[in-house]
Amino acid sequence: MARLRTGTGRGTASRVISGIGAVFALIEILYILMIIFGANQSNAFFGFLKSLAEPLALFFPGLFETGNYNISILLNYGLAAVFWLVVTGILARAVARY
């Protein structure tokens, strides 16, 4: 006879939260890479990715101005990616615990 797993959805919820944070960070990282490697900014995919990455970056764009555009993008959007990973990691742990 098959055994059914009994338990709460806390584990599933925490995995979903972590997954959302990973997707947000991946969007930021892809945007960084496209800027650094000189993607065609008039391309539709680039425009779509930019429309996702800019709102997800929250208050980080413009936080550091280094004088080099690529390094500024790397720092500002990279911090946004790290922010999403940290915040969703904390939320996932809180959900899994309680």
PyMOL commands that set and color helices and strands:
alter all, ss='L'
color gray80, all
select helices_A, chain A and resi 10-36+44-56+69-97
alter helices_A, ss='H'
color red, helices_A
deselect
rebuild
show_as cartoon
